[in-house]
């Protein structure tokens, strides 16, 4: 496989995983209910995504950097809503 094919696979994978956050964000905004969301899970997830973003930057891997930075923002937003709306 050439480098462009590998980058495309990374971008498609990143798009899929990043898009997976949108239904939760939309539902949480609409319902303002976060009781069933795990606070510790989103803290760990946001931390991991932030670290993946740094990793992608350091190794100059655009698909890793792009997907994880957007996912981090979405996970952090859900975390913010979880804290704002409480149990």
PDB file of N, CA, C and O in Angstrom:
ATOM      1  N   UNK A   1       0.847  -1.188   0.000  1.00  0.00           N
ATOM      2  CA  UNK A   1       0.000   0.000   0.000  1.00  0.00           C
ATOM      3  C   UNK A   1       0.882   1.237   0.000  1.00  0.00           C
ATOM      4  O   UNK A   1       1.913   1.289   0.670  1.00  0.00           O
ATOM      5  N   UNK A   2       0.459   2.216  -0.753  1.00  0.00           N
ATOM      6  CA  UNK A   2       1.226   3.463  -0.736  1.00  0.00           C
ATOM      7  C   UNK A   2       0.748   4.353   0.410  1.00  0.00           C
ATOM      8  O   UNK A   2      -0.279   4.084   1.033  1.00  0.00           O
ATOM      9  N   UNK A   3       1.495   5.397   0.675  1.00  0.00           N
ATOM     10  CA  UNK A   3       1.230   6.280   1.804  1.00  0.00           C
ATOM     11  C   UNK A   3      -0.119   6.981   1.691  1.00  0.00           C
ATOM     12  O   UNK A   3      -0.760   7.242   2.709  1.00  0.00           O
ATOM     13  N   UNK A   4      -0.564   7.290   0.473  1.00  0.00           N
ATOM     14  CA  UNK A   4      -1.871   7.929   0.294  1.00  0.00           C
ATOM     15  C   UNK A   4      -3.017   7.001   0.657  1.00  0.00           C
ATOM     16  O   UNK A   4      -4.002   7.436   1.253  1.00  0.00           O
ATOM     17  N   UNK A   5      -2.900   5.728   0.303  1.00  0.00           N
ATOM     18  CA  UNK A   5      -3.929   4.748   0.655  1.00  0.00           C
ATOM     19  C   UNK A   5      -4.007   4.573   2.165  1.00  0.00           C
ATOM     20  O   UNK A   5      -5.095   4.457   2.729  1.00  0.00           O
ATOM     21  N   UNK A   6      -2.866   4.554   2.806  1.00  0.00           N
ATOM     22  CA  UNK A   6      -2.823   4.416   4.260  1.00  0.00           C
ATOM     23  C   UNK A   6      -3.453   5.644   4.917  1.00  0.00           C
ATOM     24  O   UNK A   6      -4.216   5.512   5.873  1.00  0.00           O
ATOM     25  N   UNK A   7      -3.138   6.830   4.412  1.00  0.00           N
ATOM     26  CA  UNK A   7      -3.718   8.061   4.952  1.00  0.00           C
ATOM     27  C   UNK A   7      -5.229   8.085   4.766  1.00  0.00           C
ATOM     28  O   UNK A   7      -5.956   8.542   5.648  1.00  0.00           O
ATOM     29  N   UNK A   8      -5.705   7.598   3.631  1.00  0.00           N
ATOM     30  CA  UNK A   8      -7.153   7.550   3.384  1.00  0.00           C
ATOM     31  C   UNK A   8      -7.831   6.615   4.381  1.00  0.00           C
ATOM     32  O   UNK A   8      -8.883   6.949   4.926  1.00  0.00           O
ATOM     33  N   UNK A   9      -7.242   5.458   4.620  1.00  0.00           N
ATOM     34  CA  UNK A   9      -7.796   4.533   5.616  1.00  0.00           C
ATOM     35  C   UNK A   9      -7.856   5.222   6.979  1.00  0.00           C
ATOM     36  O   UNK A   9      -8.860   5.120   7.684  1.00  0.00           O
ATOM     37  N   UNK A  10      -6.791   5.918   7.346  1.00  0.00           N
ATOM     38  CA  UNK A  10      -6.767   6.639   8.621  1.00  0.00           C
ATOM     39  C   UNK A  10      -7.828   7.726   8.688  1.00  0.00           C
ATOM     40  O   UNK A  10      -8.480   7.890   9.719  1.00  0.00           O
ATOM     41  N   UNK A  11      -8.007   8.464   7.612  1.00  0.00           N
ATOM     42  CA  UNK A  11      -9.018   9.522   7.595  1.00  0.00           C
ATOM     43  C   UNK A  11     -10.435   8.962   7.670  1.00  0.00           C
ATOM     44  O   UNK A  11     -11.288   9.524   8.358  1.00  0.00           O
ATOM     45  N   UNK A  12     -10.691   7.856   6.967  1.00  0.00           N
ATOM     46  CA  UNK A  12     -12.024   7.231   7.027  1.00  0.00           C
ATOM     47  C   UNK A  12     -12.279   6.674   8.430  1.00  0.00           C
ATOM     48  O   UNK A  12     -13.368   6.852   8.978  1.00  0.00           O
ATOM     49  N   UNK A  13     -11.300   6.014   9.003  1.00  0.00           N
ATOM     50  CA  UNK A  13     -11.447   5.478  10.362  1.00  0.00           C
ATOM     51  C   UNK A  13     -11.685   6.616  11.354  1.00  0.00           C
ATOM     52  O   UNK A  13     -12.564   6.526  12.212  1.00  0.00           O
ATOM     53  N   UNK A  14     -10.907   7.674  11.234  1.00  0.00           N
ATOM     54  CA  UNK A  14     -11.071   8.823  12.116  1.00  0.00           C
ATOM     55  C   UNK A  14     -12.430   9.483  11.959  1.00  0.00           C
ATOM     56  O   UNK A  14     -13.034   9.917  12.939  1.00  0.00           O
ATOM     57  N   UNK A  15     -12.905   9.556  10.733  1.00  0.00           N
ATOM     58  CA  UNK A  15     -14.230  10.133  10.476  1.00  0.00           C
ATOM     59  C   UNK A  15     -15.312   9.306  11.156  1.00  0.00           C
ATOM     60  O   UNK A  15     -16.214   9.859  11.784  1.00  0.00           O
ATOM     61  N   UNK A  16     -15.227   7.996  11.034  1.00  0.00           N
ATOM     62  CA  UNK A  16     -16.224   7.115  11.660  1.00  0.00           C
ATOM     63  C   UNK A  16     -16.228   7.264  13.182  1.00  0.00           C
ATOM     64  O   UNK A  16     -17.288   7.422  13.787  1.00  0.00           O
ATOM     65  N   UNK A  17     -15.058   7.214  13.792  1.00  0.00           N
ATOM     66  CA  UNK A  17     -15.012   7.304  15.252  1.00  0.00           C
ATOM     67  C   UNK A  17     -15.407   8.695  15.740  1.00  0.00           C
ATOM     68  O   UNK A  17     -16.030   8.826  16.794  1.00  0.00           O
ATOM     69  N   UNK A  18     -15.057   9.721  14.993  1.00  0.00           N
ATOM     70  CA  UNK A  18     -15.433  11.078  15.386  1.00  0.00           C
ATOM     71  C   UNK A  18     -16.929  11.288  15.248  1.00  0.00           C
ATOM     72  O   UNK A  18     -17.557  11.868  16.134  1.00  0.00           O
ATOM     73  N   UNK A  19     -17.507  10.826  14.153  1.00  0.00           N
ATOM     74  CA  UNK A  19     -18.948  10.970  13.950  1.00  0.00           C
ATOM     75  C   UNK A  19     -19.759  10.234  15.010  1.00  0.00           C
ATOM     76  O   UNK A  19     -20.903  10.602  15.278  1.00  0.00           O
ATOM     77  N   UNK A  20     -19.188   9.214  15.608  1.00  0.00           N
ATOM     78  CA  UNK A  20     -19.917   8.450  16.625  1.00  0.00           C
ATOM     79  C   UNK A  20     -20.275   9.294  17.843  1.00  0.00           C
ATOM     80  O   UNK A  20     -21.182   8.926  18.590  1.00  0.00           O
ATOM     81  N   UNK A  21     -19.599  10.400  18.064  1.00  0.00           N
ATOM     82  CA  UNK A  21     -19.906  11.265  19.199  1.00  0.00           C
ATOM     83  C   UNK A  21     -21.137  12.142  18.963  1.00  0.00           C
ATOM     84  O   UNK A  21     -21.795  12.540  19.924  1.00  0.00           O
ATOM     85  N   UNK A  22     -21.451  12.442  17.731  1.00  0.00           N
ATOM     86  CA  UNK A  22     -22.518  13.391  17.447  1.00  0.00           C
ATOM     87  C   UNK A  22     -23.894  12.975  17.969  1.00  0.00           C
ATOM     88  O   UNK A  22     -24.601  13.833  18.499  1.00  0.00           O
ATOM     89  N   UNK A  23     -24.317  11.717  17.852  1.00  0.00           N
ATOM     90  CA  UNK A  23     -25.632  11.370  18.414  1.00  0.00           C
ATOM     91  C   UNK A  23     -25.724  11.645  19.920  1.00  0.00           C
ATOM     92  O   UNK A  23     -26.762  12.097  20.403  1.00  0.00           O
ATOM     93  N   UNK A  24     -24.647  11.373  20.661  1.00  0.00           N
ATOM     94  CA  UNK A  24     -24.665  11.629  22.100  1.00  0.00           C
ATOM     95  C   UNK A  24     -24.694  13.121  22.403  1.00  0.00           C
ATOM     96  O   UNK A  24     -25.410  13.563  23.301  1.00  0.00           O
ATOM     97  N   UNK A  25     -23.920  13.890  21.660  1.00  0.00           N
ATOM     98  CA  UNK A  25     -23.907  15.344  21.849  1.00  0.00           C
ATOM     99  C   UNK A  25     -25.301  15.906  21.580  1.00  0.00           C
ATOM    100  O   UNK A  25     -25.824  16.682  22.380  1.00  0.00           O
ATOM    101  N   UNK A  26     -25.897  15.520  20.468  1.00  0.00           N
ATOM    102  CA  UNK A  26     -27.220  16.032  20.089  1.00  0.00           C
ATOM    103  C   UNK A  26     -28.272  15.630  21.113  1.00  0.00           C
ATOM    104  O   UNK A  26     -29.087  16.454  21.528  1.00  0.00           O
ATOM    105  N   UNK A  27     -28.256  14.368  21.518  1.00  0.00           N
ATOM    106  CA  UNK A  27     -29.231  13.887  22.505  1.00  0.00           C
ATOM    107  C   UNK A  27     -29.078  14.620  23.830  1.00  0.00           C
ATOM    108  O   UNK A  27     -30.072  14.995  24.451  1.00  0.00           O
ATOM    109  N   UNK A  28     -27.847  14.824  24.263  1.00  0.00           N
ATOM    110  CA  UNK A  28     -27.605  15.495  25.536  1.00  0.00           C
ATOM    111  C   UNK A  28     -28.035  16.955  25.475  1.00  0.00           C
ATOM    112  O   UNK A  28     -28.595  17.470  26.442  1.00  0.00           O
ATOM    113  N   UNK A  29     -27.786  17.625  24.368  1.00  0.00           N
ATOM    114  CA  UNK A  29     -28.223  19.014  24.217  1.00  0.00           C
ATOM    115  C   UNK A  29     -29.748  19.097  24.249  1.00  0.00           C
ATOM    116  O   UNK A  29     -30.312  19.977  24.899  1.00  0.00           O
ATOM    117  N   UNK A  30     -30.408  18.185  23.550  1.00  0.00           N
ATOM    118  CA  UNK A  30     -31.869  18.209  23.473  1.00  0.00           C
ATOM    119  C   UNK A  30     -32.527  17.876  24.802  1.00  0.00           C
ATOM    120  O   UNK A  30     -33.455  18.568  25.221  1.00  0.00           O
ATOM    121  N   UNK A  31     -32.059  16.822  25.474  1.00  0.00           N
ATOM    122  CA  UNK A  31     -32.743  16.338  26.679  1.00  0.00           C
ATOM    123  C   UNK A  31     -32.215  16.959  27.967  1.00  0.00           C
ATOM    124  O   UNK A  31     -32.921  17.000  28.974  1.00  0.00           O
ATOM    125  N   UNK A  32     -30.973  17.441  27.937  1.00  0.00           N
ATOM    126  CA  UNK A  32     -30.302  17.969  29.124  1.00  0.00           C
ATOM    127  C   UNK A  32     -30.244  16.918  30.244  1.00  0.00           C
ATOM    128  O   UNK A  32     -30.209  17.255  31.427  1.00  0.00           O
ATOM    129  N   UNK A  33     -30.233  15.660  29.848  1.00  0.00           N
ATOM    130  CA  UNK A  33     -30.169  14.561  30.815  1.00  0.00           C
ATOM    131  C   UNK A  33     -28.836  13.832  30.641  1.00  0.00           C
ATOM    132  O   UNK A  33     -28.496  13.377  29.548  1.00  0.00           O
ATOM    133  N   UNK A  34     -28.103  13.734  31.727  1.00  0.00           N
ATOM    134  CA  UNK A  34     -26.789  13.089  31.675  1.00  0.00           C
ATOM    135  C   UNK A  34     -26.644  12.015  32.750  1.00  0.00           C
ATOM    136  O   UNK A  34     -25.545  11.506  32.976  1.00  0.00           O
ATOM    137  N   UNK A  35     -27.728  11.674  33.401  1.00  0.00           N
ATOM    138  CA  UNK A  35     -27.676  10.719  34.515  1.00  0.00           C
ATOM    139  C   UNK A  35     -27.011   9.401  34.123  1.00  0.00           C
ATOM    140  O   UNK A  35     -26.234   8.844  34.899  1.00  0.00           O
ATOM    141  N   UNK A  36     -27.302   8.913  32.953  1.00  0.00           N
ATOM    142  CA  UNK A  36     -26.794   7.609  32.529  1.00  0.00           C
ATOM    143  C   UNK A  36     -25.409   7.660  31.893  1.00  0.00           C
ATOM    144  O   UNK A  36     -24.882   6.628  31.478  1.00  0.00           O
ATOM    145  N   UNK A  37     -24.815   8.848  31.813  1.00  0.00           N
ATOM    146  CA  UNK A  37     -23.457   8.971  31.275  1.00  0.00           C
ATOM    147  C   UNK A  37     -22.455   8.834  32.414  1.00  0.00           C
ATOM    148  O   UNK A  37     -22.636   9.408  33.488  1.00  0.00           O
ATOM    149  N   UNK A  38     -21.414   8.080  32.171  1.00  0.00           N
ATOM    150  CA  UNK A  38     -20.391   7.861  33.181  1.00  0.00           C
ATOM    151  C   UNK A  38     -19.383   9.015  33.185  1.00  0.00           C
ATOM    152  O   UNK A  38     -18.692   9.254  32.195  1.00  0.00           O
ATOM    153  N   UNK A  39     -19.314   9.718  34.304  1.00  0.00           N
ATOM    154  CA  UNK A  39     -18.368  10.817  34.438  1.00  0.00           C
ATOM    155  C   UNK A  39     -16.933  10.320  34.312  1.00  0.00           C
ATOM    156  O   UNK A  39     -16.132  10.913  33.589  1.00  0.00           O
ATOM    157  N   UNK A  40     -16.607   9.246  35.005  1.00  0.00           N
ATOM    158  CA  UNK A  40     -15.230   8.739  34.960  1.00  0.00           C
ATOM    159  C   UNK A  40     -14.859   8.254  33.559  1.00  0.00           C
ATOM    160  O   UNK A  40     -13.716   8.418  33.134  1.00  0.00           O
ATOM    161  N   UNK A  41     -15.797   7.668  32.849  1.00  0.00           N
ATOM    162  CA  UNK A  41     -15.518   7.213  31.487  1.00  0.00           C
ATOM    163  C   UNK A  41     -15.167   8.386  30.588  1.00  0.00           C
ATOM    164  O   UNK A  41     -14.216   8.306  29.810  1.00  0.00           O
ATOM    165  N   UNK A  42     -15.928   9.484  30.685  1.00  0.00           N
ATOM    166  CA  UNK A  42     -15.656  10.636  29.830  1.00  0.00           C
ATOM    167  C   UNK A  42     -14.384  11.369  30.240  1.00  0.00           C
ATOM    168  O   UNK A  42     -13.716  11.956  29.389  1.00  0.00           O
ATOM    169  N   UNK A  43     -14.039  11.348  31.516  1.00  0.00           N
ATOM    170  CA  UNK A  43     -12.759  11.935  31.945  1.00  0.00           C
ATOM    171  C   UNK A  43     -11.600  11.143  31.353  1.00  0.00           C
ATOM    172  O   UNK A  43     -10.656  11.720  30.813  1.00  0.00           O
ATOM    173  N   UNK A  44     -11.676   9.832  31.457  1.00  0.00           N
ATOM    174  CA  UNK A  44     -10.613   8.975  30.914  1.00  0.00           C
ATOM    175  C   UNK A  44     -10.560   9.090  29.398  1.00  0.00           C
ATOM    176  O   UNK A  44      -9.478   9.191  28.819  1.00  0.00           O
ATOM    177  N   UNK A  45     -11.716   9.076  28.755  1.00  0.00           N
ATOM    178  CA  UNK A  45     -11.776   9.186  27.295  1.00  0.00           C
ATOM    179  C   UNK A  45     -11.196  10.513  26.816  1.00  0.00           C
ATOM    180  O   UNK A  45     -10.383  10.534  25.893  1.00  0.00           O
ATOM    181  N   UNK A  46     -11.602  11.613  27.428  1.00  0.00           N
ATOM    182  CA  UNK A  46     -11.095  12.927  27.020  1.00  0.00           C
ATOM    183  C   UNK A  46      -9.587  13.013  27.219  1.00  0.00           C
ATOM    184  O   UNK A  46      -8.880  13.577  26.384  1.00  0.00           O
ATOM    185  N   UNK A  47      -9.094  12.462  28.316  1.00  0.00           N
ATOM    186  CA  UNK A  47      -7.650  12.450  28.562  1.00  0.00           C
ATOM    187  C   UNK A  47      -6.929  11.655  27.483  1.00  0.00           C
ATOM    188  O   UNK A  47      -5.918  12.107  26.946  1.00  0.00           O
ATOM    189  N   UNK A  48      -7.444  10.478  27.166  1.00  0.00           N
ATOM    190  CA  UNK A  48      -6.839   9.654  26.120  1.00  0.00           C
ATOM    191  C   UNK A  48      -6.855  10.334  24.765  1.00  0.00           C
ATOM    192  O   UNK A  48      -5.863  10.289  24.038  1.00  0.00           O
ATOM    193  N   UNK A  49      -7.961  10.960  24.415  1.00  0.00           N
ATOM    194  CA  UNK A  49      -8.056  11.662  23.131  1.00  0.00           C
ATOM    195  C   UNK A  49      -7.099  12.841  23.070  1.00  0.00           C
ATOM    196  O   UNK A  49      -6.507  13.109  22.025  1.00  0.00           O
ATOM    197  N   UNK A  50      -6.945  13.544  24.182  1.00  0.00           N
ATOM    198  CA  UNK A  50      -5.999  14.646  24.234  1.00  0.00           C
ATOM    199  C   UNK A  50      -4.572  14.137  24.006  1.00  0.00           C
ATOM    200  O   UNK A  50      -3.796  14.740  23.265  1.00  0.00           O
ATOM    201  N   UNK A  51      -4.242  13.019  24.657  1.00  0.00           N
ATOM    202  CA  UNK A  51      -2.908  12.438  24.491  1.00  0.00           C
ATOM    203  C   UNK A  51      -2.693  11.921  23.066  1.00  0.00           C
ATOM    204  O   UNK A  51      -1.597  12.059  22.523  1.00  0.00           O
ATOM    205  N   UNK A  52      -3.718  11.332  22.457  1.00  0.00           N
ATOM    206  CA  UNK A  52      -3.624  10.903  21.054  1.00  0.00           C
ATOM    207  C   UNK A  52      -3.400  12.100  20.142  1.00  0.00           C
ATOM    208  O   UNK A  52      -2.664  12.007  19.159  1.00  0.00           O
ATOM    209  N   UNK A  53      -4.033  13.224  20.465  1.00  0.00           N
ATOM    210  CA  UNK A  53      -3.844  14.447  19.678  1.00  0.00           C
ATOM    211  C   UNK A  53      -2.384  14.896  19.744  1.00  0.00           C
ATOM    212  O   UNK A  53      -1.779  15.221  18.723  1.00  0.00           O
ATOM    213  N   UNK A  54      -1.835  14.911  20.939  1.00  0.00           N
ATOM    214  CA  UNK A  54      -0.422  15.284  21.103  1.00  0.00           C
ATOM    215  C   UNK A  54       0.470  14.307  20.336  1.00  0.00           C
ATOM    216  O   UNK A  54       1.404  14.721  19.649  1.00  0.00           O
ATOM    217  N   UNK A  55       0.181  13.022  20.456  1.00  0.00           N
ATOM    218  CA  UNK A  55       0.946  11.994  19.757  1.00  0.00           C
ATOM    219  C   UNK A  55       0.894  12.216  18.243  1.00  0.00           C
ATOM    220  O   UNK A  55       1.925  12.177  17.572  1.00  0.00           O
ATOM    221  N   UNK A  56      -0.296  12.447  17.714  1.00  0.00           N
ATOM    222  CA  UNK A  56      -0.447  12.690  16.279  1.00  0.00           C
ATOM    223  C   UNK A  56       0.343  13.896  15.817  1.00  0.00           C
ATOM    224  O   UNK A  56       0.922  13.891  14.730  1.00  0.00           O
ATOM    225  N   UNK A  57       0.366  14.934  16.647  1.00  0.00           N
ATOM    226  CA  UNK A  57       1.150  16.124  16.340  1.00  0.00           C
ATOM    227  C   UNK A  57       2.644  15.805  16.327  1.00  0.00           C
ATOM    228  O   UNK A  57       3.365  16.208  15.414  1.00  0.00           O
ATOM    229  N   UNK A  58       3.097  15.085  17.340  1.00  0.00           N
ATOM    230  CA  UNK A  58       4.529  14.791  17.474  1.00  0.00           C
ATOM    231  C   UNK A  58       5.066  13.897  16.362  1.00  0.00           C
ATOM    232  O   UNK A  58       6.218  14.035  15.952  1.00  0.00           O
ATOM    233  N   UNK A  59       4.224  12.973  15.871  1.00  0.00           N
ATOM    234  CA  UNK A  59       4.693  12.075  14.809  1.00  0.00           C
ATOM    235  C   UNK A  59       4.260  12.566  13.422  1.00  0.00           C
ATOM    236  O   UNK A  59       4.485  11.892  12.416  1.00  0.00           O
ATOM    237  N   UNK A  60       3.642  13.742  13.384  1.00  0.00           N
ATOM    238  CA  UNK A  60       3.204  14.340  12.117  1.00  0.00           C
ATOM    239  C   UNK A  60       2.228  13.430  11.365  1.00  0.00           C
ATOM    240  O   UNK A  60       2.330  13.265  10.149  1.00  0.00           O
ATOM    241  N   UNK A  61       1.291  12.848  12.098  1.00  0.00           N
ATOM    242  CA  UNK A  61       0.277  11.972  11.503  1.00  0.00           C
ATOM    243  C   UNK A  61      -1.042  12.743  11.445  1.00  0.00           C
ATOM    244  O   UNK A  61      -1.791  12.777  12.421  1.00  0.00           O
ATOM    245  N   UNK A  62      -1.315  13.352  10.314  1.00  0.00           N
ATOM    246  CA  UNK A  62      -2.496  14.193  10.161  1.00  0.00           C
ATOM    247  C   UNK A  62      -3.805  13.476  10.497  1.00  0.00           C
ATOM    248  O   UNK A  62      -4.628  14.047  11.212  1.00  0.00           O
ATOM    249  N   UNK A  63      -4.039  12.237  10.009  1.00  0.00           N
ATOM    250  CA  UNK A  63      -5.298  11.565  10.358  1.00  0.00           C
ATOM    251  C   UNK A  63      -5.463  11.377  11.873  1.00  0.00           C
ATOM    252  O   UNK A  63      -6.557  11.561  12.406  1.00  0.00           O
ATOM    253  N   UNK A  64      -4.399  11.020  12.548  1.00  0.00           N
ATOM    254  CA  UNK A  64      -4.458  10.823  14.004  1.00  0.00           C
ATOM    255  C   UNK A  64      -4.724  12.156  14.694  1.00  0.00           C
ATOM    256  O   UNK A  64      -5.560  12.240  15.595  1.00  0.00           O
ATOM    257  N   UNK A  65      -4.026  13.175  14.278  1.00  0.00           N
ATOM    258  CA  UNK A  65      -4.177  14.510  14.861  1.00  0.00           C
ATOM    259  C   UNK A  65      -5.588  15.053  14.638  1.00  0.00           C
ATOM    260  O   UNK A  65      -6.227  15.526  15.578  1.00  0.00           O
ATOM    261  N   UNK A  66      -6.067  14.987  13.422  1.00  0.00           N
ATOM    262  CA  UNK A  66      -7.374  15.546  13.085  1.00  0.00           C
ATOM    263  C   UNK A  66      -8.509  14.824  13.815  1.00  0.00           C
ATOM    264  O   UNK A  66      -9.324  15.454  14.488  1.00  0.00           O
ATOM    265  N   UNK A  67      -8.552  13.519  13.678  1.00  0.00           N
ATOM    266  CA  UNK A  67      -9.655  12.749  14.272  1.00  0.00           C
ATOM    267  C   UNK A  67      -9.681  12.894  15.792  1.00  0.00           C
ATOM    268  O   UNK A  67     -10.743  13.090  16.383  1.00  0.00           O
ATOM    269  N   UNK A  68      -8.535  12.800  16.410  1.00  0.00           N
ATOM    270  CA  UNK A  68      -8.511  12.837  17.866  1.00  0.00           C
ATOM    271  C   UNK A  68      -8.718  14.233  18.422  1.00  0.00           C
ATOM    272  O   UNK A  68      -9.269  14.379  19.513  1.00  0.00           O
ATOM    273  N   UNK A  69      -8.295  15.254  17.711  1.00  0.00           N
ATOM    274  CA  UNK A  69      -8.540  16.612  18.212  1.00  0.00           C
ATOM    275  C   UNK A  69     -10.029  16.947  18.154  1.00  0.00           C
ATOM    276  O   UNK A  69     -10.561  17.545  19.089  1.00  0.00           O
ATOM    277  N   UNK A  70     -10.702  16.574  17.083  1.00  0.00           N
ATOM    278  CA  UNK A  70     -12.150  16.806  16.985  1.00  0.00           C
ATOM    279  C   UNK A  70     -12.885  15.947  18.005  1.00  0.00           C
ATOM    280  O   UNK A  70     -13.798  16.425  18.679  1.00  0.00           O
ATOM    281  N   UNK A  71     -12.494  14.686  18.122  1.00  0.00           N
ATOM    282  CA  UNK A  71     -13.128  13.801  19.098  1.00  0.00           C
ATOM    283  C   UNK A  71     -12.924  14.316  20.518  1.00  0.00           C
ATOM    284  O   UNK A  71     -13.827  14.228  21.350  1.00  0.00           O
ATOM    285  N   UNK A  72     -11.739  14.852  20.794  1.00  0.00           N
ATOM    286  CA  UNK A  72     -11.475  15.416  22.113  1.00  0.00           C
ATOM    287  C   UNK A  72     -12.435  16.565  22.415  1.00  0.00           C
ATOM    288  O   UNK A  72     -12.992  16.641  23.510  1.00  0.00           O
ATOM    289  N   UNK A  73     -12.627  17.451  21.451  1.00  0.00           N
ATOM    290  CA  UNK A  73     -13.537  18.584  21.655  1.00  0.00           C
ATOM    291  C   UNK A  73     -14.949  18.084  21.940  1.00  0.00           C
ATOM    292  O   UNK A  73     -15.621  18.601  22.833  1.00  0.00           O
ATOM    293  N   UNK A  74     -15.402  17.088  21.192  1.00  0.00           N
ATOM    294  CA  UNK A  74     -16.746  16.547  21.395  1.00  0.00           C
ATOM    295  C   UNK A  74     -16.870  15.838  22.747  1.00  0.00           C
ATOM    296  O   UNK A  74     -17.863  16.017  23.452  1.00  0.00           O
ATOM    297  N   UNK A  75     -15.874  15.041  23.107  1.00  0.00           N
ATOM    298  CA  UNK A  75     -15.902  14.351  24.405  1.00  0.00           C
ATOM    299  C   UNK A  75     -15.834  15.350  25.553  1.00  0.00           C
ATOM    300  O   UNK A  75     -16.515  15.186  26.565  1.00  0.00           O
ATOM    301  N   UNK A  76     -15.013  16.384  25.397  1.00  0.00           N
ATOM    302  CA  UNK A  76     -14.916  17.414  26.432  1.00  0.00           C
ATOM    303  C   UNK A  76     -16.234  18.174  26.558  1.00  0.00           C
ATOM    304  O   UNK A  76     -16.622  18.567  27.659  1.00  0.00           O
ATOM    305  N   UNK A  77     -16.923  18.382  25.437  1.00  0.00           N
ATOM    306  CA  UNK A  77     -18.220  19.059  25.475  1.00  0.00           C
ATOM    307  C   UNK A  77     -19.245  18.205  26.211  1.00  0.00           C
ATOM    308  O   UNK A  77     -20.011  18.718  27.027  1.00  0.00           O
ATOM    309  N   UNK A  78     -19.261  16.905  25.927  1.00  0.00           N
ATOM    310  CA  UNK A  78     -20.166  16.000  26.648  1.00  0.00           C
ATOM    311  C   UNK A  78     -19.812  16.003  28.140  1.00  0.00           C
ATOM    312  O   UNK A  78     -20.703  16.020  28.990  1.00  0.00           O
ATOM    313  N   UNK A  79     -18.539  15.988  28.449  1.00  0.00           N
ATOM    314  CA  UNK A  79     -18.087  16.049  29.845  1.00  0.00           C
ATOM    315  C   UNK A  79     -18.565  17.350  30.500  1.00  0.00           C
ATOM    316  O   UNK A  79     -19.039  17.332  31.636  1.00  0.00           O
ATOM    317  N   UNK A  80     -18.445  18.465  29.798  1.00  0.00           N
ATOM    318  CA  UNK A  80     -18.934  19.743  30.296  1.00  0.00           C
ATOM    319  C   UNK A  80     -20.440  19.670  30.588  1.00  0.00           C
ATOM    320  O   UNK A  80     -20.897  20.122  31.639  1.00  0.00           O
ATOM    321  N   UNK A  81     -21.210  19.095  29.642  1.00  0.00           N
ATOM    322  CA  UNK A  81     -22.660  18.976  29.850  1.00  0.00           C
ATOM    323  C   UNK A  81     -22.967  18.057  31.017  1.00  0.00           C
ATOM    324  O   UNK A  81     -23.906  18.315  31.770  1.00  0.00           O
ATOM    325  N   UNK A  82     -22.195  16.990  31.185  1.00  0.00           N
ATOM    326  CA  UNK A  82     -22.384  16.076  32.304  1.00  0.00           C
ATOM    327  C   UNK A  82     -22.203  16.827  33.616  1.00  0.00           C
ATOM    328  O   UNK A  82     -23.005  16.674  34.538  1.00  0.00           O
ATOM    329  N   UNK A  83     -21.161  17.632  33.703  1.00  0.00           N
ATOM    330  CA  UNK A  83     -20.907  18.401  34.921  1.00  0.00           C
ATOM    331  C   UNK A  83     -21.973  19.490  35.103  1.00  0.00           C
ATOM    332  O   UNK A  83     -22.444  19.713  36.218  1.00  0.00           O
ATOM    333  N   UNK A  84     -22.350  20.158  34.029  1.00  0.00           N
ATOM    334  CA  UNK A  84     -23.343  21.236  34.094  1.00  0.00           C
ATOM    335  C   UNK A  84     -24.706  20.729  34.534  1.00  0.00           C
ATOM    336  O   UNK A  84     -25.333  21.308  35.421  1.00  0.00           O
ATOM    337  N   UNK A  85     -25.164  19.652  33.917  1.00  0.00           N
ATOM    338  CA  UNK A  85     -26.509  19.158  34.208  1.00  0.00           C
ATOM    339  C   UNK A  85     -26.552  18.198  35.386  1.00  0.00           C
ATOM    340  O   UNK A  85     -27.631  17.897  35.899  1.00  0.00           O
ATOM    341  N   UNK A  86     -25.398  17.715  35.821  1.00  0.00           N
ATOM    342  CA  UNK A  86     -25.321  16.850  37.000  1.00  0.00           C
ATOM    343  C   UNK A  86     -26.030  15.525  36.819  1.00  0.00           C
ATOM    344  O   UNK A  86     -26.348  15.102  35.708  1.00  0.00           O
ATOM    345  N   UNK A  87     -26.261  14.899  37.934  1.00  0.00           N
ATOM    346  CA  UNK A  87     -26.907  13.565  37.942  1.00  0.00           C
ATOM    347  C   UNK A  87     -28.387  13.683  37.765  1.00  0.00           C
ATOM    348  O   UNK A  87     -29.089  12.672  37.746  1.00  0.00           O
TER     349      UNK A  87
END
